[in-house]
């Protein structure tokens, strides 16, 4: 296959394209880079974009957001859309292009108090760390009966609220109202076992619960519409579907990968008559039973994640009320999913297309004109939550006021890793890191020193640079900068 470097071209501010060549069926695009950076950087992520652009039914461009980095099959920060009408049974649906932590995402809360009025934040960090279980195990989750778990898998965030376990003030302020269509039959018994004990747990790695201050408001109109002002106390909760979602992806990836056999430098599925360049992108046609089973199970796992963030939100609010010894007024700003595939309609080359849009480590950034947004977001565009690192801060962005952006209404989802976990462990002085965080007013409750080193600020790209590129590319715009005050890490 020809080298992708021979087919790169500038597409506009902060966007570089890779023209269709070889077995690609569509083009690719990379946000946040110039030609020289792409040509001299890590070749693995562009190669994965080329591979994804070779999947049957791929349309538009396959995108890498400004925070992208190498992942499983598709780069983390990747966006892939496939046409439902491609071929006899539709374009490809690939579990590997969604990711293992299905509906890993972020919920943002706003409180009716200023960040500077939080008493003894160091003590609250310890209290919050005790209320929100973290780490790789599912210990500390709420007690669920089998029927409760089924309700959560089918109904999402609303089920957690109905059970009295989760904080949900308005489901319209959650992406997809906190619920996807689901089919529990595609969820294995092992996945159910992993999910029954884990609801309300944070997880490990880059998952966190964080109290923040609204440091700077850039878009006053949007901030006021969302009930935000400078100095306000807000919170971000970053978690997903825990072991249940990981097991759902594992089960369906393995089942599909076994059906592809090595052939002609790639992998062939005799039944679908498909050839793909990378078995990690193993896929099935949208209307085939294998894809329907995966999407049904993925929807169930996504619902679990929406409910999980609802329970975590309630635990954070309860901890804050106990700490301040008062009833706390709060509201949801938004809840966005990162790792998900959805059926959406988009205009591609002037024609309406029903697509399976895979967002892996990318978030939706729909315009205010989209019918799926609630009235609060019609004038502003959809809120886009972009966590940075625990030492620098995060951003709240908004989708366009009008018109879908070119990346299927998608945006970056965070800062994106700059160092691998192994490299971070080798380079980061944990003692110095904790001293620096404390000196900057960040109060931390963490698990292991190994995990803390992996999540150090220097392990991530500068979030301001990622947001700059995202805005320059026309994908989303700044609303407010958020600075960390209290951080609980897995």
C-alpha positions in Angstrom: 0.0 0.0 0.0 1.4 3.5 -0.8 2.9 5.5 2.0 0.3 7.9 3.5 3.0 10.6 3.7 2.8 11.0 -0.1 -0.9 11.9 0.2 -1.0 14.6 2.9 -2.4 18.1 2.2 -3.4 21.2 4.3 -7.2 21.5 4.6 -7.4 24.7 6.6 -6.4 26.2 9.9 -5.1 23.4 12.2 -6.3 20.6 9.9 -4.2 18.3 7.7 -5.8 15.8 5.3 -4.8 12.4 4.0 -6.2 11.9 0.5 -7.8 8.6 -0.4 -5.3 6.2 -1.9 -4.6 2.5 -2.0 -7.6 0.6 -0.5 -9.0 3.7 1.3 -12.7 4.3 0.4 -12.7 7.9 1.8 -10.3 10.6 3.0 -8.9 11.3 6.5 -8.2 14.4 8.4 -6.0 15.3 11.5 -6.9 18.3 13.7 -4.2 20.2 15.6 -1.3 19.7 13.4 0.6 21.2 10.4 2.1 19.3 7.6 5.6 19.1 9.1 4.3 17.9 12.5 2.2 15.2 10.9 5.1 14.0 8.7 7.6 14.0 11.5 5.4 12.7 14.3 4.3 9.2 15.5 3.3 7.4 12.3 1.0 4.9 14.1 -2.1 7.1 14.5 -2.2 8.3 10.9 -1.8 4.7 9.8 -4.8 3.8 11.9 -6.8 6.5 10.2 -5.8 5.1 6.8 -6.9 1.7 8.0 -10.3 3.0 9.3 -10.8 4.9 6.0 -10.6 1.5 4.3 -13.5 0.0 6.1 -16.6 -0.8 3.9 -19.0 2.0 3.8 -16.8 4.7 5.4 -18.0 8.2 4.3 -17.0 11.8 4.7 -13.6 11.8 6.3 -12.2 9.7 9.1 -11.1 12.3 11.7 -8.5 12.5 14.4 -9.2 15.2 16.9 -6.6 17.6 18.4 -6.1 15.3 21.4 -5.7 12.1 19.4 -3.1 9.4 20.1 -2.5 5.8 19.1 -5.2 3.4 20.3 -6.8 0.0 19.7 -7.7 -0.1 16.0 -8.8 3.5 15.7 -6.8 6.3 17.4 -8.2 7.6 20.7 -9.7 10.8 19.5 -11.0 9.2 16.3 -14.3 9.7 14.5 -15.5 7.3 11.9 -18.9 7.4 10.0 -20.2 4.6 7.8 -23.2 4.6 5.5 -26.2 2.5 6.5 -27.0 2.0 2.8 -23.5 0.8 1.7 -23.6 -2.7 0.1 -26.4 -5.1 0.7 -26.4 -4.9 4.5 -24.9 -1.5 5.3 -21.5 -0.1 6.2 -19.2 -1.4 8.9 -19.9 -1.2 12.6 -16.7 -1.8 14.5 -16.5 -2.4 18.3 -12.8 -1.5 18.2 -13.6 1.9 16.7 -15.8 2.6 19.8 -13.4 1.4 22.5 -13.4 -0.8 25.5 -14.7 1.7 28.1 -18.1 2.2 26.5 -19.6 5.6 27.2 -16.7 6.7 29.2 -17.8 10.3 29.6 -18.0 13.5 31.7 -20.8 15.0 33.8 -20.5 18.6 34.9 -22.4 20.1 37.8 -22.8 23.7 38.9 -23.3 24.8 42.5 -24.9 27.9 44.0 -21.7 28.9 45.8 -18.3 30.3 45.0 -15.3 28.1 44.9 -13.5 30.3 47.5 -16.3 29.7 50.0 -15.5 26.0 50.2 -14.3 25.4 53.7 -11.1 23.4 54.3 -10.7 21.9 50.7 -7.9 19.6 51.9 -10.3 18.0 54.3 -13.0 17.8 51.7 -10.6 16.0 49.3 -10.2 13.3 52.0 -14.0 13.2 52.6 -14.8 12.9 48.9 -12.1 10.2 48.4 -13.9 8.2 51.1 -17.3 8.7 49.6 -16.4 7.9 46.0 -14.8 4.4 45.6 -11.9 4.4 43.1 -9.4 1.9 41.7 -9.5 -1.0 39.4 -11.9 -3.1 41.5 -15.7 -2.6 41.7 -15.7 -2.6 45.5 -17.8 0.1 47.1 -20.6 0.1 44.5 -24.2 0.3 45.4 -26.1 -2.9 46.1 -28.2 -3.9 43.0 -30.6 -6.7 42.6 -30.7 -8.5 39.3 -33.9 -6.6 38.5 -32.3 -3.3 39.4 -29.4 -4.0 37.1 -31.7 -4.9 34.2 -33.6 -1.6 34.7 -30.3 0.3 34.7 -29.2 -1.4 31.5 -32.5 -0.7 29.8 -33.3 2.8 31.1 -30.0 4.5 32.0 -29.7 7.5 34.2 -33.4 7.7 34.9 -33.3 4.2 36.4 -30.7 5.3 38.9 -32.8 8.2 39.9 -35.9 6.0 40.2 -34.0 3.7 42.5 -33.1 6.6 44.7 -29.4 6.1 43.9 -28.6 8.8 41.4 -28.8 12.6 41.0 -30.8 13.6 37.9 -32.4 17.0 37.8 -33.3 17.1 34.1 -32.6 14.2 31.7 -32.8 16.7 28.8 -29.4 18.0 30.0 -27.8 14.6 29.4 -26.6 13.5 26.0 -29.4 11.4 24.5 -31.4 12.1 27.7 -29.2 9.6 29.5 -30.5 6.6 27.6 -29.8 4.6 24.4 -31.8 1.8 22.9 -30.5 -1.4 24.4 -30.8 -5.2 24.1 -29.7 -6.9 27.2 -29.6 -10.3 25.4 -26.2 -9.3 23.9 -24.7 -8.7 27.4 -22.9 -11.8 28.6 -23.3 -13.3 32.1 -19.7 -12.4 32.8 -20.4 -8.7 32.0 -23.5 -8.8 34.2 -21.4 -10.2 37.1 -18.9 -7.4 36.7 -21.7 -4.8 36.6 -23.8 -5.8 39.5 -21.3 -4.6 42.1 -19.6 -1.6 40.4 -22.3 1.1 40.0 -21.2 4.3 41.7 -17.5 3.5 41.4 -15.0 5.8 39.7 -12.4 3.4 38.2 -8.8 4.1 37.7 -6.5 5.6 35.1 -7.7 9.0 33.8 -11.0 8.8 35.6 -11.6 11.4 38.3 -14.0 13.5 40.4 -13.0 17.1 40.6 -14.2 20.3 42.1 -13.3 23.3 40.0 -13.6 27.1 39.9 -14.9 29.0 36.9 -11.7 30.8 36.3 -12.6 32.8 33.2 -15.7 33.3 31.2 -15.0 33.8 27.5 -18.6 33.5 26.1 -20.8 35.5 28.5 -24.0 34.7 26.6 -23.5 31.0 26.7 -22.2 30.9 30.3 -25.2 32.9 31.5 -27.6 30.6 29.6 -26.0 27.6 31.4 -26.1 29.3 34.8 -22.4 30.0 35.2 -20.3 32.9 36.4 -16.7 33.6 37.2 -15.6 32.3 40.6 -18.4 29.7 40.8 -17.9 26.2 42.2 -18.5 23.5 39.6 -17.6 19.8 39.4 -16.6 17.4 36.7 -17.0 13.6 37.0 -15.2 11.4 34.5 -16.1 7.7 34.5 -17.7 5.1 32.3 -19.3 1.7 32.2 -16.6 0.1 34.3 -16.0 -3.7 34.0 -19.4 -4.3 32.4 -18.6 -2.1 29.4 -15.1 -3.5 29.0 -16.5 -7.0 29.0 -19.2 -6.2 26.4 -16.5 -4.8 24.1 -14.2 -7.8 24.8 -16.9 -10.3 24.0 -18.0 -8.8 20.7 -14.5 -7.9 19.5 -13.3 -11.5 20.1 -16.4 -12.9 18.3 -15.8 -10.7 15.3 -12.1 -11.0 15.2 -12.4 -14.8 15.0 -14.4 -14.5 11.9 -11.7 -12.7 9.9 -8.8 -14.8 8.4 -5.4 -13.5 7.3 -5.4 -12.7 3.5 -3.5 -10.5 1.1 -1.7 -8.5 3.9 -4.9 -7.9 5.8 -8.0 -9.8 7.0 -10.9 -11.3 5.1 -14.4 -12.2 6.1 -15.8 -14.8 3.6 -19.4 -14.4 4.7 -19.5 -10.6 4.3 -17.0 -10.7 1.4 -15.0 -8.0 3.2 -11.3 -7.3 3.4 -9.9 -5.0 6.1 -6.3 -4.0 6.8 -6.4 -4.4 10.6 -8.2 -7.1 12.6 -8.5 -4.8 15.5 -11.1 -3.0 13.4 -13.1 -6.2 12.9 -16.6 -5.2 12.0 -20.0 -6.4 10.7 -22.5 -4.7 8.3 -24.9 -2.4 10.1 -27.9 -4.6 9.4 -26.3 -7.9 10.1 -27.1 -9.8 13.3 -23.6 -9.4 14.6 -23.8 -5.6 14.4 -27.3 -5.5 15.8 -26.2 -7.7 18.8 -23.2 -5.5 19.5 -25.1 -2.2 19.2 -27.8 -3.5 21.6 -25.2 -4.6 24.1 -23.3 -1.3 23.6 -26.5 0.6 24.3 -27.0 -1.4 27.6 -23.4 -0.6 28.6 -23.8 3.1 27.7 -26.9 3.2 29.9 -24.9 1.7 32.7 -22.4 4.5 32.3 -25.0 7.2 32.3 -26.4 5.7 35.5 -22.9 5.4 37.0 -22.2 9.1 36.6 -25.6 9.8 38.1 -24.8 7.8 41.2 -21.3 9.4 41.4 -22.9 12.8 41.1 -25.2 12.0 44.0 -22.3 10.8 46.1 -20.4 14.0 45.4 -23.4 16.2 46.3 -24.0 14.2 49.5 -20.3 14.6 50.5 -20.4 18.3 49.8 -23.6 18.8 51.9 -22.0 16.8 54.8 -18.9 18.9 54.5 -20.6 22.3 54.4 -23.4 21.2 56.8 -26.0 22.8 54.6 -28.3 21.9 51.7 -26.5 22.6 48.4 -28.3 24.0 45.4 -27.0 22.4 42.2 -27.8 21.9 38.6 -26.5 19.8 35.7 -24.6 21.6 33.0 -24.3 18.6 30.7 -23.2 15.0 30.4 -21.3 13.9 27.3 -20.3 10.4 26.1 -16.8 9.7 24.6 -16.7 6.1 23.4 -19.9 5.4 21.6 -21.5 4.6 18.2 -24.8 6.2 17.2 -27.2 6.3 14.2 -27.2 9.9 13.0 -28.2 11.8 9.9 -25.6 14.0 8.2 -25.2 15.7 4.9 -22.3 14.3 2.9 -21.3 15.7 -0.5 -24.7 17.4 -0.6 -26.7 14.3 0.1 -28.4 13.1 3.3 -26.8 10.1 4.8 -27.9 7.9 7.7 -24.6 6.9 9.3 -23.2 4.9 12.1 -21.0 7.5 13.7 -18.2 6.0 15.9 -16.7 8.5 18.4 -13.7 7.0 20.3 -12.2 9.4 22.7 -14.2 12.2 21.0 -17.3 14.0 22.1 -20.4 15.2 20.3 -20.5 19.0 19.6 -23.9 19.5 17.9 -25.1 22.9 16.8 -28.0 24.8 18.5 -30.1 24.1 15.4 -30.0 20.4 15.9 -33.4 18.9 16.8 -31.8 16.6 19.4 -30.8 19.5 21.7 -33.0 20.8 24.5 -34.3 24.4 24.5 -31.5 25.6 26.9 -29.0 24.9 24.2 -30.8 26.2 21.1 -29.3 29.6 21.2 -25.8 28.5 22.3 -25.0 25.1 20.8 -24.4 22.0 22.8 -22.0 22.2 25.8 -18.7 20.4 25.2 -16.8 19.3 28.3 -13.0 19.1 27.8 -11.1 17.9 30.9 -7.4 18.9 30.9 -5.0 17.6 33.5 -5.2 17.9 37.3 -2.6 20.6 37.5 -3.6 22.9 34.7 -7.4 23.0 34.3 -10.2 22.2 31.9 -12.4 23.9 29.4 -16.1 24.2 28.7 -16.7 24.7 25.0 -19.8 24.9 22.9 -20.8 23.5 19.5 -21.6 25.9 16.7 -24.7 28.0 17.1 -25.8 27.0 13.6 -24.6 24.3 11.2 -23.0 20.9 11.8 -19.2 21.0 11.9 -17.3 19.1 9.3 -16.3 16.3 11.7 -19.9 14.9 12.0 -20.6 17.3 14.8 -17.6 16.1 16.9 -14.9 17.7 19.1 -11.9 16.8 21.2 -12.7 15.1 24.5 -9.7 16.1 26.7 -6.1 17.0 26.6 -4.9 13.7 25.1 -1.8 11.8 26.3 1.6 13.1 25.4 3.6 10.4 27.2 2.8 6.7 27.4 2.0 5.4 30.9 5.4 3.7 31.1 7.2 6.8 30.0 5.3 8.9 32.6 6.3 6.4 35.4 9.9 6.7 34.3 10.0 10.5 34.1 7.7 11.8 36.9 9.0 12.5 40.4 5.8 11.8 42.4 7.0 13.6 45.5 7.8 16.8 43.5 4.5 16.5 41.7 2.5 16.4 44.9 4.4 19.4 46.3 3.7 21.3 43.1 0.0 20.5 43.1 -0.3 21.5 46.8 1.6 24.8 46.2 -0.8 25.6 43.3 -3.8 25.1 45.6 -4.9 21.7 44.2 -6.0 19.3 47.0 -5.5 15.7 45.9 -6.8 12.3 47.1 -5.2 9.5 45.0 -4.6 5.8 44.9 -1.2 4.5 44.1 1.9 6.5 43.4 2.3 4.5 40.1 -1.2 5.7 39.0 -0.5 9.2 40.0 2.7 9.3 38.0 0.8 8.0 34.9 -1.7 10.9 35.3 0.8 13.7 36.0 0.2 17.0 34.1 3.3 16.5 32.0 1.9 13.2 30.7 -0.8 15.2 28.8 -0.8 17.6 25.9 -1.4 21.3 27.0 -5.2 21.5 27.0 -5.0 25.2 25.9 -3.2 24.1 22.7 -5.8 21.4 22.1 -8.7 23.8 22.5 -6.9 26.4 20.3 -6.7 23.9 17.5 -10.3 22.7 18.0 -11.5 26.3 17.8 -9.3 27.2 14.8 -10.7 24.1 13.0 -14.3 25.4 13.6 -15.3 22.4 15.6 -16.3 24.2 18.8 -15.7 27.5 20.6 -14.6 28.5 24.1 -17.1 29.3 26.8 -15.2 29.1 30.1 -11.8 28.1 31.6 -12.0 25.9 34.8 -9.3 25.5 37.4 -8.9 22.5 39.7 -9.4 22.8 43.5 -10.2 19.3 44.8 -9.2 16.2 42.8 -10.0 12.5 43.5 -8.1 10.1 41.2 -8.4 6.4 40.8 
